[in-house]
């Protein structure tokens, strides 16, 4: 008994149509709810106010998939400082801390450190991994944060002063405050003491090396306190005040950096949002058209080998139509590449907006010839020379 190729043809088409409709369907749910920033409602004693250092984020370039065509190194490197500064402003606005600054790294002595890694940032979705530790070396928490925004956040007719992902930064600041509130007043004061001893030990290890011990996990513990009128400690405290001045100046640098970056970056985000949606749609169309083409070719081949003339003719038409669909799918892939190239051009244009600037100090002008870490190392060397001069003259 010969198989009915006409029935087979219709059956395959029906099955394929069902699969194609399923592939084309999908729902993306986005939230516009903004997590409010929790603020300190009761006064905090100055001795318990912890200084927070937010380190520029790891751009996460080592973790990018090879087929990720929307992530640009130029943008990620700029975002590493931009996000750190945005989080700094958010934490400061909670009114629960001492000084909150972007710092080059943990070589800058602070009471609390916040580090982040950018996992995803494309204008539609922002995903960060945040780690908070204190000056003793204890980890407070390590957590991933993700937020997705909608097209409405980038409508040009809206006068938007709030960042589309501000809710994510509010959540980080809220978690940081919640963890700090677990400490007693004595524990908070102890953290400030550890910071003071860390700074003193860096300048005079002979005088302060035995004031703290470090366990196998690298956690610092205070063994004994220096005398309040210790002349060496008082000199080092004056040095630390100068260090605060430089860190404040660095913060002005990061603030200026963010101001210069904001407008072109938000425009890039809006464009990237559209590009991401376009790429996803084109990939979907490319995939569906290619699948449709392959299915049509298979149906045509089956029909072409069938019995009567009309069935064979229909098979030949199906093969031709399938070939056109496959070609259309490949053309869509070429369009994807055009979108990627436009993103690269945007990233390169953004790079020209964020060149480093000269930092003005009270008594001198310092030209930043390297990255911030190198500049801070140069400053620490200057502080060491100042300390040695003052210590030698006593």
C-alpha positions, 0 to 999 in steps of 0.5 A: 500500500502506497503512503498518501503523500498529500495527507503527509504533506498536510499533516507536517504543515499542520504540525509545523504551524503549531510549533511555529505559533508556539515559538512566536508566542511569549510574555515578558513581565516588567515591573515599574515598582521603585524600592524606596530608600530606607533612611536612618530615623534616629541620630547616630553618635559620631563615634559610631558613624562608619565611613564607607568606601565603594570600590569601582566595580569589576566590569565583568568582562572575563565572564561574558559569553562568546556569543554575547554581541551586546556587551561592549568593553568600552561601556563596561569600563565606564560603568564600573566607576559610574555605578560605584558613584551612583551607589555612593550617592545612594548610601550617603542619602540614607543618612546613616553613615559617616563619609561615603566615598568611591575609593581606589581599593582597600589600600584606602582605609575605610570602615566598610568596603562595598565591591561589585561585579557587573553581570549584565547591563544592556539598558533593559536589564541590570544585574550586579553582584555586591560584596560588603566587608568591614575593616576587620576583614569580615564579610557582611554579605554577598548577594546578586541584584537584578532589575529590569526596566521598560521602554517608558523609562526612556521616553524622551518627553519625560523629564527624568531625574531618577536613574531607571535602575535606582530601585536596585541601588536602593535595595543595596543601600537598604541591605547595607543599613540592615546589616549595620543595624545588627551591630551594637554601639561597642562593636561599631566603635571597635570597627572605627578603632581597627581602621585607625590602627590599620592606618597607623600601622601602615606608617609606623609598623614598629610602633603599632604592629603588636596592637592587632593580630590576624587570625587564619581567616585574615580577620583583624582583632585588637589586642591593645589600645595605644595611649590617647596622648601617644605623640606618634598616633597624633602625628599619624592622625594629622596625616590621616586628615590629609588623606581624607582631603585627597580622598575627598578630592578623588570623590570630586573627580568621580562626581565630575566623571559621572556628570560628564557621563550621564547624558551620553550614557543615558542616551546610549542606554535608551539606544541599547534598550531598543537595540537589545529588543531589536536583536531579540526580535530579529533572532526570533524571526531569523530562527523561526524563518529558518525553522519554517524553511527547513520544514518546508523543504522537508515537506517538499522533498517528501511530496516531490517523491509522491505519487501524482503530478499535482503532489510532486508540483506542490513539493517542488514549490514547497522546496523553493519556498523553504529555500527562500525562508532559509535565506530570509533567516540568514539575512536577518542574522546580517541585520543583527550584526549591523545593530551590533556595529551601531552599538560599538560606534556608540561605545566608542563615542562615549569613551571620548566623553570620560577622559580623566581630568586634573585634580586640584588640591589645596596647596598644589595641582596634581596631574593624574598620569595613570589610573586612580589606583596609581594616582593614590599610590603616588599620594600615599608616597607623598604622605609617607614622606610628610610623615618621615619629615615630621617624625624626623624633626621631632 
